[in-house]
Amino acid sequence: MTSSSRAHSFNAAADQYAASRPSYPPALFDFIEQFTSRPLAGARVADVGAGTGIATALLRGRGAHVIGVEPGDAMAAQFHTLLPDVPIVRGDGNALPLADASHDLVTYAQSWQWTDTTRSIPEALRVLLPGGALAIWWNTTAFDVPWINEQHQRIAYHCGVKPTSRARPDDGDAIRLAGLSGLRVARRQVRWSRVVSLDMHLSNITSRSAFLVLVEEDKRAFLSEERRRLRKMFPGEAVEETYVVDLLLATRP
């Protein structure tokens, strides 16, 4: 299964994605403002790979003049339903349909890994105003929470993918792996959590690309066993999910 196929698999589950995917904590946006030395209010922001608009809505909530960029038909339709007053254009990070030097901030929430950084970095820098910033971030696994670590291993095994290493890359490796070497980059990791129903937790799991490409029988088998296991752990069926947001911010020279 190619990374392109996995990237486009989200279109088949746009409703599920919008309903169950986690959001992001306020501290993430506080740090962006600190790094750029300006408030998000009034900033011109392009949210690339916007999906259903989870990050876009938060940026707008901080007062940013934000536009979504999204390649997928179903995701863009869900975005328009949830954020009817926010403009969205069709495209991806490798060829942004945006004018040169037109934005203060370009963001990628959970979407940077689907780009070719030899193309997406020059594109982001092209679109940014002088002194503008590129922000990329992911909700990552809190491996120090035992049940979350164990579940991560089960998911990887069931989906036939390599488990993510428990050791987080240091700042230098994180910058290099993101393709941002040579730029002025800052990194911040923010821990946060949310409490959701067991049903929403399982829906969140199966909205991930590795699950979306599985056949239905394989999905049902995993979910049945996982539901049984988690009911013992959370008898009230209220599941606390813990995340570590990994944020990288780079400035246009």
C-alpha positions as CSV (number, residue, x, y, z in Angstrom):
1,M,0.0,0.0,0.0
2,T,1.6,3.3,-1.1
3,S,1.7,6.4,1.1
4,S,-0.4,8.2,-1.5
5,S,-3.2,5.5,-1.2
6,R,-3.1,5.9,2.6
7,A,-3.2,9.7,2.3
8,H,-6.3,9.6,0.1
9,S,-8.0,6.9,2.2
10,F,-9.3,9.6,4.6
11,N,-11.8,10.6,2.0
12,A,-13.7,7.3,2.6
13,A,-14.2,8.3,6.3
14,A,-14.5,12.0,6.3
15,D,-17.6,12.0,8.6
16,Q,-15.9,9.6,11.0
17,Y,-12.7,11.7,11.0
18,A,-14.6,14.9,11.8
19,A,-16.5,13.3,14.6
20,S,-13.8,11.4,16.4
21,R,-10.3,12.9,15.8
22,P,-8.7,14.8,18.6
23,S,-8.3,18.5,18.6
24,Y,-5.2,20.5,19.9
25,P,-4.5,22.3,23.1
26,P,-4.5,26.2,23.5
27,A,-0.8,26.0,24.6
28,L,0.1,25.0,21.0
29,F,-1.2,28.3,19.6
30,D,0.3,30.2,22.5
31,F,3.7,29.0,21.5
32,I,3.2,29.9,17.8
33,E,2.4,33.4,18.9
34,Q,5.5,33.6,21.1
35,F,7.7,32.3,18.2
36,T,6.3,34.7,15.6
37,S,6.2,37.6,18.1
38,R,2.7,38.5,17.0
39,P,-0.9,37.4,17.8
40,L,-2.8,35.1,15.6
41,A,-5.6,37.6,15.6
42,G,-5.4,39.3,12.2
43,A,-2.7,37.0,10.8
44,R,-3.1,35.6,7.3
45,V,-2.9,31.9,7.7
46,A,-3.1,29.0,5.2
47,D,-4.0,25.6,6.8
48,V,-2.7,23.0,4.4
49,G,-4.1,19.5,4.4
50,A,-6.9,21.0,6.4
51,G,-9.1,17.9,6.2
52,T,-12.4,18.5,8.0
53,G,-11.1,21.8,9.5
54,I,-10.1,20.7,13.1
55,A,-7.0,23.0,13.2
56,T,-8.6,25.6,10.9
57,A,-11.5,26.2,13.3
58,L,-9.0,26.7,16.2
59,L,-6.9,29.2,14.2
60,R,-10.1,31.1,13.3
61,G,-11.1,31.0,16.9
62,R,-7.9,32.9,17.7
63,G,-8.9,35.6,15.3
64,A,-6.8,34.5,12.3
65,H,-7.8,35.2,8.7
66,V,-7.5,31.6,7.7
67,I,-8.0,29.7,4.4
68,G,-8.0,25.9,4.1
69,V,-6.1,23.9,1.4
70,E,-7.3,20.4,0.9
71,P,-7.0,17.9,-1.9
72,G,-9.7,15.4,-1.0
73,D,-13.3,15.8,-2.2
74,A,-15.1,14.3,0.8
75,M,-12.8,16.0,3.3
76,A,-13.3,19.4,1.6
77,A,-17.1,18.9,1.6
78,Q,-17.0,18.1,5.4
79,F,-14.9,21.2,5.9
80,H,-17.4,23.3,4.1
81,T,-20.3,21.9,6.1
82,L,-18.5,22.5,9.4
83,L,-17.0,25.9,8.5
84,P,-19.2,27.4,5.8
85,D,-17.8,30.9,6.2
86,V,-14.2,29.9,5.9
87,P,-12.7,29.7,2.3
88,I,-11.2,26.5,1.1
89,V,-9.2,25.8,-2.0
90,R,-8.3,22.5,-3.6
91,G,-4.7,21.6,-3.7
92,D,-1.9,20.1,-1.6
93,G,1.4,21.1,0.0
94,N,3.5,20.2,-3.0
95,A,1.8,22.8,-5.3
96,L,0.0,25.4,-3.2
97,P,-2.7,27.3,-5.1
98,L,-1.7,30.5,-3.3
99,A,0.1,33.7,-4.3
100,D,3.7,34.5,-3.6
101,A,4.3,36.3,-0.3
102,S,0.7,36.2,0.7
103,H,0.6,34.7,4.2
104,D,2.0,35.3,7.6
105,L,1.7,31.6,8.6
106,V,1.4,28.3,6.8
107,T,0.3,25.4,9.0
108,Y,0.3,21.6,8.6
109,A,-1.7,19.7,11.3
110,Q,-1.1,16.0,10.9
111,S,-0.5,16.4,7.2
112,W,3.3,17.2,6.6
113,Q,4.2,13.5,6.3
114,W,2.0,13.2,3.1
115,T,4.2,15.8,1.3
116,D,7.4,15.6,-0.7
117,T,9.6,18.0,1.4
118,T,11.8,18.8,-1.6
119,R,8.7,20.5,-3.0
120,S,6.6,21.4,0.0
121,I,9.3,23.4,1.8
122,P,10.0,25.7,-1.2
123,E,6.3,26.1,-1.7
124,A,5.7,27.1,1.9
125,L,8.6,29.6,1.7
126,R,7.2,31.0,-1.5
127,V,3.8,31.6,0.0
128,L,5.1,33.2,3.2
129,L,5.8,36.8,3.7
130,P,9.3,37.8,4.7
131,G,9.6,36.8,8.4
132,G,6.6,34.5,8.1
133,A,6.5,31.1,9.7
134,L,5.9,27.5,8.8
135,A,4.2,25.4,11.6
136,I,3.9,21.7,11.4
137,W,2.6,19.5,14.2
138,W,1.2,16.1,15.1
139,N,-0.7,14.5,18.0
140,T,1.8,11.8,18.9
141,T,1.5,8.7,21.2
142,A,2.1,9.1,24.9
143,F,4.2,6.0,25.3
144,D,4.7,6.4,29.0
145,V,1.0,5.6,29.6
146,P,1.1,1.8,29.7
147,W,-2.3,1.0,28.2
148,I,-1.7,3.4,25.3
149,N,1.7,1.9,24.6
150,E,0.3,-1.6,24.6
151,Q,-2.6,-0.6,22.4
152,H,-0.2,1.1,19.9
153,Q,1.7,-2.2,19.6
154,R,-1.5,-4.2,19.0
155,I,-2.6,-1.7,16.3
156,A,0.7,-1.9,14.5
157,Y,0.7,-5.7,14.6
158,H,-2.9,-5.9,13.3
159,C,-2.3,-3.4,10.5
160,G,1.0,-4.9,9.5
161,V,3.0,-1.6,10.1
162,K,6.1,-1.0,12.1
163,P,5.4,0.4,15.6
164,T,6.6,3.9,16.3
165,S,9.7,4.0,18.4
166,R,9.1,4.8,22.1
167,A,12.2,7.0,22.0
168,R,11.3,10.4,20.7
169,P,13.9,12.0,18.3
170,D,16.0,14.8,19.8
171,D,15.5,18.3,18.3
172,G,18.2,17.8,15.7
173,D,16.8,14.5,14.4
174,A,13.2,15.9,14.5
175,I,14.3,18.9,12.4
176,R,16.2,16.7,10.0
177,L,13.5,14.1,9.6
178,A,11.0,16.9,8.8
179,G,13.3,18.2,6.1
180,L,13.8,21.5,7.8
181,S,17.6,21.5,8.2
182,G,19.1,24.9,7.3
183,L,16.2,26.9,8.5
184,R,15.7,28.6,11.9
185,V,13.6,26.1,13.7
186,A,12.1,25.9,17.2
187,R,10.4,22.8,18.7
188,R,7.9,22.5,21.4
189,Q,6.2,19.4,22.8
190,V,2.8,19.9,24.6
191,R,1.2,17.1,26.6
192,W,-2.6,17.1,26.9
193,S,-5.5,14.7,27.2
194,R,-9.2,14.4,26.6
195,V,-11.9,12.0,27.9
196,V,-14.2,10.4,25.3
197,S,-16.7,7.6,25.2
198,L,-15.4,4.1,24.3
199,D,-17.3,4.3,21.0
200,M,-15.6,7.5,20.1
201,H,-12.2,6.2,21.1
202,L,-12.6,3.1,18.8
203,S,-13.9,5.3,16.0
204,N,-10.8,7.5,16.4
205,I,-8.5,4.5,16.1
206,T,-10.2,3.2,12.9
207,S,-10.1,6.7,11.3
208,R,-6.3,6.3,11.0
209,S,-4.8,5.6,7.5
210,A,-3.4,2.2,8.4
211,F,-6.9,1.0,9.4
212,L,-8.8,2.7,6.6
213,V,-7.1,0.5,4.0
214,L,-8.0,-2.8,5.8
215,V,-10.9,-4.9,4.7
216,E,-14.0,-4.7,6.9
217,E,-13.6,-8.1,8.4
218,D,-10.2,-7.3,9.7
219,K,-11.4,-4.1,11.2
220,R,-14.4,-5.8,12.9
221,A,-12.2,-8.5,14.4
222,F,-9.8,-6.0,16.0
223,L,-12.6,-3.7,17.3
224,S,-14.5,-6.6,18.9
225,E,-11.4,-7.7,20.9
226,E,-10.4,-4.2,21.7
227,R,-13.8,-3.3,23.0
228,R,-13.8,-6.3,25.3
229,R,-10.3,-5.4,26.6
230,L,-11.1,-1.7,27.2
231,R,-14.4,-2.4,28.9
232,K,-12.4,-4.2,31.6
233,M,-10.0,-1.3,31.9
234,F,-12.7,1.5,31.7
235,P,-15.9,0.0,33.1
236,G,-17.7,3.3,32.8
237,E,-16.7,3.4,29.1
238,A,-15.1,6.9,29.6
239,V,-11.6,6.6,28.1
240,E,-8.9,9.2,28.8
241,E,-6.7,9.6,25.7
242,T,-3.3,11.3,26.3
243,Y,-1.3,12.9,23.6
244,V,2.0,14.8,23.1
245,V,1.7,17.4,20.4
246,D,5.1,17.7,18.6
247,L,5.4,21.1,17.0
248,L,8.1,22.4,14.7
249,L,8.2,26.1,13.7
250,A,10.5,27.4,10.9
251,T,11.0,31.0,9.9
252,R,11.2,32.2,6.3
253,P,14.7,33.8,5.9
